[in-house]
Amino acid sequence: MSSSSSVSALLAFPVVERGFVVIVANAKPDEEVTIEIDTVQSNVAFASIRERRE
């Protein structure tokens, strides 16, 4: 199951919201991206970038 979200990401560093970590690989510092959640585990999710915003 995939889900899209809009988040600010820092490289492959985690974005923490409500105690859940979403790792977005290949994002640049302060870049706004739309992501798709690829894998979800009990306390972490891994996402791919679907769109980069200016």
mmCIF file as Biopython writes it, N, C-alpha, C and O atoms, coordinates in Angstrom:
data_model
#
loop_
_atom_site.group_PDB
_atom_site.id
_atom_site.type_symbol
_atom_site.label_atom_id
_atom_site.label_alt_id
_atom_site.label_comp_id
_atom_site.label_asym_id
_atom_site.label_entity_id
_atom_site.label_seq_id
_atom_site.pdbx_PDB_ins_code
_atom_site.Cartn_x
_atom_site.Cartn_y
_atom_site.Cartn_z
_atom_site.occupancy
_atom_site.B_iso_or_equiv
_atom_site.auth_seq_id
_atom_site.auth_asym_id
_atom_site.pdbx_PDB_model_num
ATOM 1   N N  . MET A ? 1  ? 0.848  -1.180 0.000  1.0 0.0 1  A 1 
ATOM 2   C CA . MET A ? 1  ? 0.000  0.000  0.000  1.0 0.0 1  A 1 
ATOM 3   C C  . MET A ? 1  ? 0.886  1.233  0.000  1.0 0.0 1  A 1 
ATOM 4   O O  . MET A ? 1  ? 1.839  1.304  0.776  1.0 0.0 1  A 1 
ATOM 5   N N  . SER A ? 2  ? 0.596  2.192  -0.843 1.0 0.0 2  A 1 
ATOM 6   C CA . SER A ? 2  ? 1.374  3.418  -0.930 1.0 0.0 2  A 1 
ATOM 7   C C  . SER A ? 2  ? 0.533  4.609  -0.512 1.0 0.0 2  A 1 
ATOM 8   O O  . SER A ? 2  ? -0.691 4.617  -0.637 1.0 0.0 2  A 1 
ATOM 9   N N  . SER A ? 3  ? 1.238  5.617  -0.011 1.0 0.0 3  A 1 
ATOM 10  C CA . SER A ? 3  ? 0.576  6.827  0.428  1.0 0.0 3  A 1 
ATOM 11  C C  . SER A ? 3  ? 1.460  8.002  0.063  1.0 0.0 3  A 1 
ATOM 12  O O  . SER A ? 3  ? 2.679  7.910  0.202  1.0 0.0 3  A 1 
ATOM 13  N N  . SER A ? 4  ? 0.890  9.095  -0.395 1.0 0.0 4  A 1 
ATOM 14  C CA . SER A ? 4  ? 1.676  10.282 -0.727 1.0 0.0 4  A 1 
ATOM 15  C C  . SER A ? 4  ? 1.510  11.319 0.359  1.0 0.0 4  A 1 
ATOM 16  O O  . SER A ? 4  ? 0.421  11.513 0.899  1.0 0.0 4  A 1 
ATOM 17  N N  . SER A ? 5  ? 2.626  11.992 0.674  1.0 0.0 5  A 1 
ATOM 18  C CA . SER A ? 5  ? 2.624  13.044 1.675  1.0 0.0 5  A 1 
ATOM 19  C C  . SER A ? 5  ? 3.544  14.147 1.207  1.0 0.0 5  A 1 
ATOM 20  O O  . SER A ? 5  ? 4.432  13.914 0.387  1.0 0.0 5  A 1 
ATOM 21  N N  . SER A ? 6  ? 3.342  15.332 1.715  1.0 0.0 6  A 1 
ATOM 22  C CA . SER A ? 6  ? 4.228  16.438 1.428  1.0 0.0 6  A 1 
ATOM 23  C C  . SER A ? 6  ? 5.011  16.733 2.694  1.0 0.0 6  A 1 
ATOM 24  O O  . SER A ? 6  ? 4.432  17.045 3.735  1.0 0.0 6  A 1 
ATOM 25  N N  . VAL A ? 7  ? 6.338  16.634 2.600  1.0 0.0 7  A 1 
ATOM 26  C CA . VAL A ? 7  ? 7.189  16.869 3.765  1.0 0.0 7  A 1 
ATOM 27  C C  . VAL A ? 7  ? 8.440  17.601 3.331  1.0 0.0 7  A 1 
ATOM 28  O O  . VAL A ? 7  ? 8.811  17.572 2.158  1.0 0.0 7  A 1 
ATOM 29  N N  . SER A ? 8  ? 9.095  18.261 4.284  1.0 0.0 8  A 1 
ATOM 30  C CA . SER A ? 8  ? 10.424 18.791 4.044  1.0 0.0 8  A 1 
ATOM 31  C C  . SER A ? 8  ? 11.396 17.714 4.473  1.0 0.0 8  A 1 
ATOM 32  O O  . SER A ? 8  ? 11.227 17.115 5.535  1.0 0.0 8  A 1 
ATOM 33  N N  . ALA A ? 9  ? 12.402 17.462 3.670  1.0 0.0 9  A 1 
ATOM 34  C CA . ALA A ? 9  ? 13.326 16.372 3.965  1.0 0.0 9  A 1 
ATOM 35  C C  . ALA A ? 9  ? 14.762 16.868 3.986  1.0 0.0 9  A 1 
ATOM 36  O O  . ALA A ? 9  ? 15.106 17.831 3.300  1.0 0.0 9  A 1 
ATOM 37  N N  . LEU A ? 10 ? 15.582 16.220 4.761  1.0 0.0 10 A 1 
ATOM 38  C CA . LEU A ? 10 ? 16.997 16.517 4.828  1.0 0.0 10 A 1 
ATOM 39  C C  . LEU A ? 10 ? 17.779 15.287 4.421  1.0 0.0 10 A 1 
ATOM 40  O O  . LEU A ? 10 ? 17.896 14.339 5.198  1.0 0.0 10 A 1 
ATOM 41  N N  . LEU A ? 11 ? 18.321 15.290 3.200  1.0 0.0 11 A 1 
ATOM 42  C CA . LEU A ? 11 ? 19.091 14.155 2.690  1.0 0.0 11 A 1 
ATOM 43  C C  . LEU A ? 11 ? 18.404 12.846 3.025  1.0 0.0 11 A 1 
ATOM 44  O O  . LEU A ? 11 ? 17.222 12.680 2.722  1.0 0.0 11 A 1 
ATOM 45  N N  . ALA A ? 12 ? 19.102 11.924 3.634  1.0 0.0 12 A 1 
ATOM 46  C CA . ALA A ? 12 ? 18.492 10.667 4.037  1.0 0.0 12 A 1 
ATOM 47  C C  . ALA A ? 12 ? 18.224 10.668 5.536  1.0 0.0 12 A 1 
ATOM 48  O O  . ALA A ? 12 ? 17.981 9.618  6.131  1.0 0.0 12 A 1 
ATOM 49  N N  . PHE A ? 13 ? 18.270 11.848 6.141  1.0 0.0 13 A 1 
ATOM 50  C CA . PHE A ? 13 ? 18.016 11.936 7.565  1.0 0.0 13 A 1 
ATOM 51  C C  . PHE A ? 13 ? 16.522 11.819 7.832  1.0 0.0 13 A 1 
ATOM 52  O O  . PHE A ? 13 ? 15.713 12.220 6.995  1.0 0.0 13 A 1 
ATOM 53  N N  . PRO A ? 14 ? 16.147 11.279 8.978  1.0 0.0 14 A 1 
ATOM 54  C CA . PRO A ? 14 ? 14.723 11.051 9.253  1.0 0.0 14 A 1 
ATOM 55  C C  . PRO A ? 14 ? 13.926 12.329 9.493  1.0 0.0 14 A 1 
ATOM 56  O O  . PRO A ? 14 ? 14.441 13.315 10.021 1.0 0.0 14 A 1 
ATOM 57  N N  . VAL A ? 15 ? 12.683 12.287 9.099  1.0 0.0 15 A 1 
ATOM 58  C CA . VAL A ? 15 ? 11.713 13.319 9.414  1.0 0.0 15 A 1 
ATOM 59  C C  . VAL A ? 15 ? 10.830 12.722 10.501 1.0 0.0 15 A 1 
ATOM 60  O O  . VAL A ? 15 ? 10.219 11.673 10.295 1.0 0.0 15 A 1 
ATOM 61  N N  . VAL A ? 16 ? 10.757 13.378 11.654 1.0 0.0 16 A 1 
ATOM 62  C CA . VAL A ? 16 ? 10.028 12.794 12.780 1.0 0.0 16 A 1 
ATOM 63  C C  . VAL A ? 16 ? 8.733  13.558 12.999 1.0 0.0 16 A 1 
ATOM 64  O O  . VAL A ? 16 ? 8.743  14.779 13.150 1.0 0.0 16 A 1 
ATOM 65  N N  . GLU A ? 17 ? 7.632  12.845 13.016 1.0 0.0 17 A 1 
ATOM 66  C CA . GLU A ? 17 ? 6.330  13.425 13.325 1.0 0.0 17 A 1 
ATOM 67  C C  . GLU A ? 17 ? 5.562  12.414 14.156 1.0 0.0 17 A 1 
ATOM 68  O O  . GLU A ? 17 ? 5.332  11.287 13.717 1.0 0.0 17 A 1 
ATOM 69  N N  . ARG A ? 18 ? 5.169  12.812 15.345 1.0 0.0 18 A 1 
ATOM 70  C CA . ARG A ? 18 ? 4.427  11.934 16.252 1.0 0.0 18 A 1 
ATOM 71  C C  . ARG A ? 18 ? 5.174  10.632 16.554 1.0 0.0 18 A 1 
ATOM 72  O O  . ARG A ? 18 ? 4.558  9.575  16.684 1.0 0.0 18 A 1 
ATOM 73  N N  . GLY A ? 19 ? 6.501  10.715 16.665 1.0 0.0 19 A 1 
ATOM 74  C CA . GLY A ? 19 ? 7.276  9.560  17.062 1.0 0.0 19 A 1 
ATOM 75  C C  . GLY A ? 19 ? 7.508  8.534  15.966 1.0 0.0 19 A 1 
ATOM 76  O O  . GLY A ? 19 ? 8.026  7.453  16.243 1.0 0.0 19 A 1 
ATOM 77  N N  . PHE A ? 20 ? 7.142  8.840  14.743 1.0 0.0 20 A 1 
ATOM 78  C CA . PHE A ? 20 ? 7.319  7.910  13.632 1.0 0.0 20 A 1 
ATOM 79  C C  . PHE A ? 20 ? 8.354  8.497  12.683 1.0 0.0 20 A 1 
ATOM 80  O O  . PHE A ? 20 ? 8.282  9.681  12.352 1.0 0.0 20 A 1 
ATOM 81  N N  . VAL A ? 21 ? 9.304  7.701  12.244 1.0 0.0 21 A 1 
ATOM 82  C CA . VAL A ? 21 ? 10.387 8.173  11.386 1.0 0.0 21 A 1 
ATOM 83  C C  . VAL A ? 21 ? 10.090 7.805  9.934  1.0 0.0 21 A 1 
ATOM 84  O O  . VAL A ? 21 ? 9.738  6.666  9.626  1.0 0.0 21 A 1 
ATOM 85  N N  . VAL A ? 22 ? 10.239 8.797  9.045  1.0 0.0 22 A 1 
ATOM 86  C CA . VAL A ? 22 ? 10.102 8.560  7.606  1.0 0.0 22 A 1 
ATOM 87  C C  . VAL A ? 22 ? 11.443 8.926  6.971  1.0 0.0 22 A 1 
ATOM 88  O O  . VAL A ? 22 ? 11.860 10.082 7.024  1.0 0.0 22 A 1 
ATOM 89  N N  . ILE A ? 23 ? 12.111 7.954  6.376  1.0 0.0 23 A 1 
ATOM 90  C CA . ILE A ? 23 ? 13.403 8.188  5.741  1.0 0.0 23 A 1 
ATOM 91  C C  . ILE A ? 23 ? 13.174 8.405  4.248  1.0 0.0 23 A 1 
ATOM 92  O O  . ILE A ? 23 ? 12.607 7.560  3.555  1.0 0.0 23 A 1 
ATOM 93  N N  . VAL A ? 24 ? 13.638 9.578  3.770  1.0 0.0 24 A 1 
ATOM 94  C CA . VAL A ? 24 ? 13.473 9.952  2.365  1.0 0.0 24 A 1 
ATOM 95  C C  . VAL A ? 24 ? 14.874 10.085 1.767  1.0 0.0 24 A 1 
ATOM 96  O O  . VAL A ? 24 ? 15.558 11.086 1.981  1.0 0.0 24 A 1 
ATOM 97  N N  . ALA A ? 25 ? 15.288 9.076  1.022  1.0 0.0 25 A 1 
ATOM 98  C CA . ALA A ? 25 ? 16.626 9.089  0.421  1.0 0.0 25 A 1 
ATOM 99  C C  . ALA A ? 25 ? 16.687 10.069 -0.742 1.0 0.0 25 A 1 
ATOM 100 O O  . ALA A ? 25 ? 15.690 10.304 -1.425 1.0 0.0 25 A 1 
ATOM 101 N N  . ASN A ? 26 ? 17.860 10.633 -0.956 1.0 0.0 26 A 1 
ATOM 102 C CA . ASN A ? 26 ? 18.159 11.511 -2.094 1.0 0.0 26 A 1 
ATOM 103 C C  . ASN A ? 26 ? 17.480 12.866 -2.056 1.0 0.0 26 A 1 
ATOM 104 O O  . ASN A ? 26 ? 17.431 13.547 -3.080 1.0 0.0 26 A 1 
ATOM 105 N N  . ALA A ? 27 ? 16.956 13.281 -0.919 1.0 0.0 27 A 1 
ATOM 106 C CA . ALA A ? 27 ? 16.410 14.631 -0.789 1.0 0.0 27 A 1 
ATOM 107 C C  . ALA A ? 27 ? 17.546 15.559 -0.355 1.0 0.0 27 A 1 
ATOM 108 O O  . ALA A ? 27 ? 18.489 15.127 0.308  1.0 0.0 27 A 1 
ATOM 109 N N  . LYS A ? 28 ? 17.451 16.831 -0.732 1.0 0.0 28 A 1 
ATOM 110 C CA . LYS A ? 28 ? 18.467 17.818 -0.380 1.0 0.0 28 A 1 
ATOM 111 C C  . LYS A ? 28 ? 17.993 18.619 0.840  1.0 0.0 28 A 1 
ATOM 112 O O  . LYS A ? 28 ? 16.791 18.711 1.087  1.0 0.0 28 A 1 
ATOM 113 N N  . PRO A ? 29 ? 18.929 19.197 1.603  1.0 0.0 29 A 1 
ATOM 114 C CA . PRO A ? 29 ? 18.537 20.005 2.761  1.0 0.0 29 A 1 
ATOM 115 C C  . PRO A ? 29 ? 17.555 21.114 2.369  1.0 0.0 29 A 1 
ATOM 116 O O  . PRO A ? 29 ? 17.751 21.805 1.368  1.0 0.0 29 A 1 
ATOM 117 N N  . ASP A ? 30 ? 16.517 21.271 3.158  1.0 0.0 30 A 1 
ATOM 118 C CA . ASP A ? 30 ? 15.477 22.300 2.977  1.0 0.0 30 A 1 
ATOM 119 C C  . ASP A ? 30 ? 14.654 22.148 1.701  1.0 0.0 30 A 1 
ATOM 120 O O  . ASP A ? 30 ? 13.903 23.058 1.351  1.0 0.0 30 A 1 
ATOM 121 N N  . GLU A ? 31 ? 14.771 21.042 1.009  1.0 0.0 31 A 1 
ATOM 122 C CA . GLU A ? 31 ? 14.004 20.805 -0.205 1.0 0.0 31 A 1 
ATOM 123 C C  . GLU A ? 31 ? 12.604 20.311 0.156  1.0 0.0 31 A 1 
ATOM 124 O O  . GLU A ? 31 ? 12.442 19.473 1.044  1.0 0.0 31 A 1 
ATOM 125 N N  . GLU A ? 32 ? 11.603 20.833 -0.535 1.0 0.0 32 A 1 
ATOM 126 C CA . GLU A ? 32 ? 10.239 20.337 -0.353 1.0 0.0 32 A 1 
ATOM 127 C C  . GLU A ? 32 ? 9.951  19.316 -1.433 1.0 0.0 32 A 1 
ATOM 128 O O  . GLU A ? 32 ? 10.161 19.566 -2.620 1.0 0.0 32 A 1 
ATOM 129 N N  . VAL A ? 33 ? 9.468  18.163 -1.004 1.0 0.0 33 A 1 
ATOM 130 C CA . VAL A ? 33 ? 9.209  17.070 -1.935 1.0 0.0 33 A 1 
ATOM 131 C C  . VAL A ? 33 ? 7.874  16.416 -1.630 1.0 0.0 33 A 1 
ATOM 132 O O  . VAL A ? 33 ? 7.390  16.460 -0.499 1.0 0.0 33 A 1 
ATOM 133 N N  . THR A ? 34 ? 7.288  15.815 -2.645 1.0 0.0 34 A 1 
ATOM 134 C CA . THR A ? 34 ? 6.141  14.939 -2.460 1.0 0.0 34 A 1 
ATOM 135 C C  . THR A ? 34 ? 6.708  13.533 -2.495 1.0 0.0 34 A 1 
ATOM 136 O O  . THR A ? 34 ? 7.479  13.183 -3.389 1.0 0.0 34 A 1 
ATOM 137 N N  . ILE A ? 35 ? 6.320  12.730 -1.517 1.0 0.0 35 A 1 
ATOM 138 C CA . ILE A ? 35 ? 6.884  11.390 -1.406 1.0 0.0 35 A 1 
ATOM 139 C C  . ILE A ? 35 ? 5.826  10.313 -1.553 1.0 0.0 35 A 1 
ATOM 140 O O  . ILE A ? 35 ? 4.629  10.571 -1.420 1.0 0.0 35 A 1 
ATOM 141 N N  . GLU A ? 36 ? 6.284  9.115  -1.828 1.0 0.0 36 A 1 
ATOM 142 C CA . GLU A ? 36 ? 5.425  7.938  -1.796 1.0 0.0 36 A 1 
ATOM 143 C C  . GLU A ? 36 ? 6.051  6.970  -0.802 1.0 0.0 36 A 1 
ATOM 144 O O  . GLU A ? 36 ? 7.226  6.622  -0.916 1.0 0.0 36 A 1 
ATOM 145 N N  . ILE A ? 37 ? 5.262  6.541  0.167  1.0 0.0 37 A 1 
ATOM 146 C CA . ILE A ? 37 ? 5.738  5.587  1.169  1.0 0.0 37 A 1 
ATOM 147 C C  . ILE A ? 37 ? 5.869  4.228  0.496  1.0 0.0 37 A 1 
ATOM 148 O O  . ILE A ? 37 ? 4.900  3.698  -0.048 1.0 0.0 37 A 1 
ATOM 149 N N  . ASP A ? 38 ? 7.086  3.663  0.539  1.0 0.0 38 A 1 
ATOM 150 C CA . ASP A ? 38 ? 7.352  2.378  -0.096 1.0 0.0 38 A 1 
ATOM 151 C C  . ASP A ? 38 ? 7.242  1.208  0.877  1.0 0.0 38 A 1 
ATOM 152 O O  . ASP A ? 38 ? 6.671  0.166  0.552  1.0 0.0 38 A 1 
ATOM 153 N N  . THR A ? 39 ? 7.793  1.392  2.065  1.0 0.0 39 A 1 
ATOM 154 C CA . THR A ? 39 ? 7.842  0.318  3.056  1.0 0.0 39 A 1 
ATOM 155 C C  . THR A ? 39 ? 7.513  0.894  4.424  1.0 0.0 39 A 1 
ATOM 156 O O  . THR A ? 39 ? 7.992  1.971  4.777  1.0 0.0 39 A 1 
ATOM 157 N N  . VAL A ? 40 ? 6.700  0.185  5.194  1.0 0.0 40 A 1 
ATOM 158 C CA . VAL A ? 40 ? 6.340  0.621  6.544  1.0 0.0 40 A 1 
ATOM 159 C C  . VAL A ? 40 ? 6.663  -0.492 7.526  1.0 0.0 40 A 1 
ATOM 160 O O  . VAL A ? 40 ? 6.295  -1.649 7.325  1.0 0.0 40 A 1 
ATOM 161 N N  . GLN A ? 41 ? 7.367  -0.115 8.603  1.0 0.0 41 A 1 
ATOM 162 C CA . GLN A ? 41 ? 7.635  -1.033 9.704  1.0 0.0 41 A 1 
ATOM 163 C C  . GLN A ? 41 ? 7.025  -0.431 10.953 1.0 0.0 41 A 1 
ATOM 164 O O  . GLN A ? 41 ? 6.372  0.610  10.875 1.0 0.0 41 A 1 
ATOM 165 N N  . SER A ? 42 ? 7.218  -1.052 12.095 1.0 0.0 42 A 1 
ATOM 166 C CA . SER A ? 42 ? 6.537  -0.599 13.315 1.0 0.0 42 A 1 
ATOM 167 C C  . SER A ? 42 ? 6.904  0.816  13.745 1.0 0.0 42 A 1 
ATOM 168 O O  . SER A ? 42 ? 6.059  1.511  14.309 1.0 0.0 42 A 1 
ATOM 169 N N  . ASN A ? 43 ? 8.134  1.269  13.498 1.0 0.0 43 A 1 
ATOM 170 C CA . ASN A ? 43 ? 8.522  2.609  13.938 1.0 0.0 43 A 1 
ATOM 171 C C  . ASN A ? 43 ? 9.240  3.424  12.866 1.0 0.0 43 A 1 
ATOM 172 O O  . ASN A ? 43 ? 9.759  4.503  13.152 1.0 0.0 43 A 1 
ATOM 173 N N  . VAL A ? 44 ? 9.272  2.918  11.638 1.0 0.0 44 A 1 
ATOM 174 C CA . VAL A ? 44 ? 9.964  3.622  10.568 1.0 0.0 44 A 1 
ATOM 175 C C  . VAL A ? 44 ? 9.323  3.305  9.221  1.0 0.0 44 A 1 
ATOM 176 O O  . VAL A ? 44 ? 8.792  2.215  9.006  1.0 0.0 44 A 1 
ATOM 177 N N  . ALA A ? 45 ? 9.385  4.282  8.321  1.0 0.0 45 A 1 
ATOM 178 C CA . ALA A ? 45 ? 8.915  4.069  6.947  1.0 0.0 45 A 1 
ATOM 179 C C  . ALA A ? 45 ? 9.991  4.575  5.995  1.0 0.0 45 A 1 
ATOM 180 O O  . ALA A ? 45 ? 10.756 5.478  6.332  1.0 0.0 45 A 1 
ATOM 181 N N  . PHE A ? 46 ? 10.041 3.992  4.814  1.0 0.0 46 A 1 
ATOM 182 C CA . PHE A ? 46 ? 10.991 4.393  3.783  1.0 0.0 46 A 1 
ATOM 183 C C  . PHE A ? 46 ? 10.196 4.913  2.596  1.0 0.0 46 A 1 
ATOM 184 O O  . PHE A ? 46 ? 9.209  4.306  2.179  1.0 0.0 46 A 1 
ATOM 185 N N  . ALA A ? 47 ? 10.641 6.051  2.055  1.0 0.0 47 A 1 
ATOM 186 C CA . ALA A ? 47 ? 9.872  6.703  0.997  1.0 0.0 47 A 1 
ATOM 187 C C  . ALA A ? 47 ? 10.746 7.062  -0.194 1.0 0.0 47 A 1 
ATOM 188 O O  . ALA A ? 47 ? 11.961 7.214  -0.071 1.0 0.0 47 A 1 
ATOM 189 N N  . SER A ? 48 ? 10.102 7.194  -1.350 1.0 0.0 48 A 1 
ATOM 190 C CA . SER A ? 48 ? 10.745 7.644  -2.576 1.0 0.0 48 A 1 
ATOM 191 C C  . SER A ? 48 ? 10.184 9.004  -2.955 1.0 0.0 48 A 1 
ATOM 192 O O  . SER A ? 48 ? 9.019  9.300  -2.690 1.0 0.0 48 A 1 
ATOM 193 N N  . ILE A ? 49 ? 11.011 9.823  -3.572 1.0 0.0 49 A 1 
ATOM 194 C CA . ILE A ? 49 ? 10.573 11.140 -4.029 1.0 0.0 49 A 1 
ATOM 195 C C  . ILE A ? 49 ? 9.766  10.971 -5.303 1.0 0.0 49 A 1 
ATOM 196 O O  . ILE A ? 49 ? 10.206 10.295 -6.233 1.0 0.0 49 A 1 
ATOM 197 N N  . ARG A ? 50 ? 8.590  11.577 -5.353 1.0 0.0 50 A 1 
ATOM 198 C CA . ARG A ? 50 ? 7.732  11.551 -6.550 1.0 0.0 50 A 1 
ATOM 199 C C  . ARG A ? 50 ? 7.758  12.892 -7.266 1.0 0.0 50 A 1 
ATOM 200 O O  . ARG A ? 50 ? 7.605  12.945 -8.486 1.0 0.0 50 A 1 
ATOM 201 N N  . GLU A ? 51 ? 7.953  13.989 -6.511 1.0 0.0 51 A 1 
ATOM 202 C CA . GLU A ? 51 ? 7.969  15.323 -7.110 1.0 0.0 51 A 1 
ATOM 203 C C  . GLU A ? 51 ? 8.841  16.236 -6.265 1.0 0.0 51 A 1 
ATOM 204 O O  . GLU A ? 51 ? 8.794  16.192 -5.035 1.0 0.0 51 A 1 
ATOM 205 N N  . ARG A ? 52 ? 9.637  17.061 -6.931 1.0 0.0 52 A 1 
ATOM 206 C CA . ARG A ? 52 ? 10.436 18.079 -6.249 1.0 0.0 52 A 1 
ATOM 207 C C  . ARG A ? 52 ? 9.785  19.427 -6.510 1.0 0.0 52 A 1 
ATOM 208 O O  . ARG A ? 52 ? 9.327  19.693 -7.621 1.0 0.0 52 A 1 
ATOM 209 N N  . ARG A ? 53 ? 9.741  20.277 -5.495 1.0 0.0 53 A 1 
ATOM 210 C CA . ARG A ? 53 ? 9.130  21.605 -5.629 1.0 0.0 53 A 1 
ATOM 211 C C  . ARG A ? 53 ? 10.194 22.678 -5.563 1.0 0.0 53 A 1 
ATOM 212 O O  . ARG A ? 53 ? 11.202 22.522 -4.874 1.0 0.0 53 A 1 
ATOM 213 N N  . GLU A ? 54 ? 9.976  23.745 -6.265 1.0 0.0 54 A 1 
ATOM 214 C CA . GLU A ? 54 ? 10.918 24.890 -6.286 1.0 0.0 54 A 1 
ATOM 215 C C  . GLU A ? 54 ? 10.784 25.704 -5.035 1.0 0.0 54 A 1 
ATOM 216 O O  . GLU A ? 54 ? 11.487 26.701 -4.869 1.0 0.0 54 A 1 
#
